[in-house]
Amino acid sequence: MPQTLSSPCTKVCILDSETGLCRGCGRTRDEIAAWGGLGEAQRRAIMAGLEARLRLAYPTTEGRQAASG
């Protein structure tokens, strides 16, 4: 049985031109593009910082609406 890749994707794919982040998951365009080729440890390392990254980029409730679902 194939192993499922870990992913922070929330199916809210909106790349913010000011921050360079996806407002749904917090990854950069480069991280999203490379995701399938990364090892599990690399994916988990990126995922560990995404929540903090989104909080810094979108500190207000209104600004994080898309990011929080």
C-alpha positions, 0 to 999 in steps of 0.5 A: 500500500502506498504511503500518503505524503504529509501535507499541510494543504487546507485546499485554500490555495491563495498565494499572497503577492505581498507575503509570498505565502499561501494563505491556506497553509503558509507555504511559499510557492517554492515549497509547494512546488518542491513538496512531492520531492521532499523527504518526510523529515523535510516536510515535517520540518517545514510544517513545524513552522507554518502556524507561526509563519501564518500568525506573523504574516496575518496577525489580525483575525480578519487577515487570517480568515482564509488561513484559518478556514 
